[in-house]
Amino acid sequence: MPDSFTGHELDVGDTDAFAALINDTAKEHGRLDVLVNNAPSVIGGMVVDQTLQEWRANFGTGVDSVFIGVQAALRIMIPQRSGSIINISSVSSLRAGIASGAYGAAKAALNQFSQCAAMEAAPHNVRINVVAPGAVDTPGLNAATLKNAAVKKIITDAIPMLRAATPEEVAQAICFLASDDASFITSVILPVDGGKTSQLYVPAFDITNLDNRSADR
């Protein structure tokens, strides 16, 4: 654990201030080892109802700020020939969902940008990876389910592991990708989702309740 921790309040939408914070951090410590971009703008809505402003807000926070952060970090990490960048995406970038068009599209753009940037950084021993969480037991999930336990249970019951992730489980995946244990891993999109994105799920269908011996062949 570090001996000290310094926090800074910052709007990552202020791209100049965000880049300056990264540069100032590197100057203060003499280097920059890790950058984690984790500042989503979650503005959901049906396509027919959502405004262009809301659409752009998802991309402003979820893509533009990531571009600025990665750019600033690479200008430091490439000359020092080391560093790890982890961008936080979502399973919404990998699977379609109702009322998540803008958010999912922004996260999908983040994935592609991250992999392109990883190709540029790889020859310089700088790694860029993506963590794509599914449902995580946070105030954000409570807000998304309107603090309704029944709605939350519907979501978690549809996950193969039958629960949401803890914030610590997502953090452990980030720490692994940031560490030397992942020194030959780059351009990966890692779902932390309890198996959700791998699941072929048909609501109300349970094959274990069928007598396959009597099925037509």
N, C-alpha and C positions, 0 to 999 in steps of 0.2 A: 504494500500500500504506500502511496506517496506520503511524504512528511507534511505536505500542506496542499491546500486546494484553494484556488482563486476563481470566483464566479464573476461573470460579466453579463449584465442585462443588455440584450441587443436584438434589434429587429433585423433578421437576415434579409428582409426585403430591401433594406438599405445596403445595397451591394458595396458601395464604397466603404462604409463602416465595417462590413463583414470582412472584406479583403484586408483592411487596415488592422483589424484585430488579429488575423492570422499572421500578418507580417510582424506585428508588435510582439506577439507570443514567441515567434522564432528568434527575434532579436533579443528578447529578455533571457531566453534559455540557451541561445546559441545554436539551436537546431529545431526541427519539427519532425516528430516521429510518427504521429498518428493524427488523422482528421476523421471525425465521424459526422456526417451530415444527417441530421435527424430533426427536421423542423417541418412537418407536413401541414399543408392547408387542406382541410377536409371539408369541402363544401359540396354536399351531395345534392341530387335533384334529378328529376326526369329530364330527358333531352328536350322535350317539348316545352318545358317550363323554365329551364335554367337560362340565366342571362349570360351574355358574352362576358360581362364583368366577373361573374362567378367562375366561369370557365377559365378566364385569364388568371384569376387569383390562385387557382390550383397550380397552374404552370409557373406563376411568378415565384411562389414559395417553394414548390416541389421540384422545379427544374432550373429556373434562372439562378436561384441562390446556390444550388448545387454546382452549377457551372462556374460561378464566381469562386466558390470555396475550393473546388478542385483545381481551377486555374492558378489561384494564389498559392495553394499548397505545392503544386507541381513545380512552380518557379523556385521553390525552396528545396524540395526533395530531390529533384533531378540533379542539381549541382552537388548535393551531398551524397547522392547515389544510395539512398535508402529512404524508406517510409512506407506507410500503409494507410490507404484511404478506404473507409467503409461508408457506403451510401445506403440509407435505409429506405427501402421500397415497400412493397405490400403484395400479398397474394392477389390483390385486385389488379395488379399489373400482369398477372399470368392467367387469370380466369375472368370471364365476363360476369357482371352483376347488374341488377336493376338499380337505377338511381346512382350509379357510380361511374358514369361515362367520363366525366371530366377528371375525377380523381384517378380512375384507372388508367386513362390515357396519359396523364402526367407521370404516373409511376412507371408506365411502360416506356415513356420517353427517357426517364431517368435510367432505366435498365440499359437501354441501347447506348445512351451517352456514356455510361460507366464502362461498358465493354469496349467501346471505341477508345476512350481515354486510357483504358488498361493496356491496349495494344501499343499506344504511344509511350507509355511509362515503362513497360516491361523491360526494354533494353537497358534501362537505367536502374534496374533493381528496385523499382517502386511498384507496389502492388495496389490494385484497385478492385474491390469486391463489393457485392451487394447482399444485404440481408433483407429478405422479404417475409416479414411476420404475417401470420394470420390473426385470428382473434386473440387479443392479449387482455388479461384482467386488469384494466386500468380505468380511471375515471372517463377516458374517452369511449371505452366500450359501454360503460354505464350510460353515458349521454346518448350514444347511438341507439341504445335499446330503451331510451326514455326511462331508465332506472326501473324497468319492468322485469322482474325475475323470471316470469314465464317466457318473455321474448328472448331473454338472454339464454335460457335453457334450450330453446329451439335452436339457437345458433350453436351452442356448445355440443348439443346432442348430434349435430350433423358433422362433427369432427371425429375422425376415426378414434382418437384417444379420449373422446367424450369429455373434453374440458378445454378451457382456454389456456394459453400459455401464461406463465408468470413473467413480469418484467425482468426478473433475474435470469430466466432462461433465454430471453432475447439478448440480454447483456452478455451472457456467457458465449453466445455465438459470435457476437461482435468482438469480444476480447480474444477469442481464438483466432479470428481472421487478422486481428491487429498484431498478434504475437509471432515470435520466431517459429512457433510450432506450425505455422501456415506459410513458411518461407517460400514454398514453391506453388502456392495457390494464388492465382490472379484471374480476373474476369469471370468469377463465379457468381451466379445468382442463387443464393442459399435460402430456400423456404424454411421458416421456423413456424410450422403450422399444424403439427400433430398429424401429418399425413393428408391434410385436406386437399392439396392441389393434385395429389396422385389418385384421388378417389373417384371412381365411377359411381356416382350416386343417383339413384332413382327414387324419389320420395314415395313412401308408402309401399315399396316393393322389398320384400325380404325373401330371398331365394331359399333360406334355411327352413322356411315354413312350407315349402312345396315338396310334394312327393314325386321326385324325379323319376322314380321307377314306372309311374303310370303316365308319364308325359309322352305325347306323340313323338315318334322318331322318324 
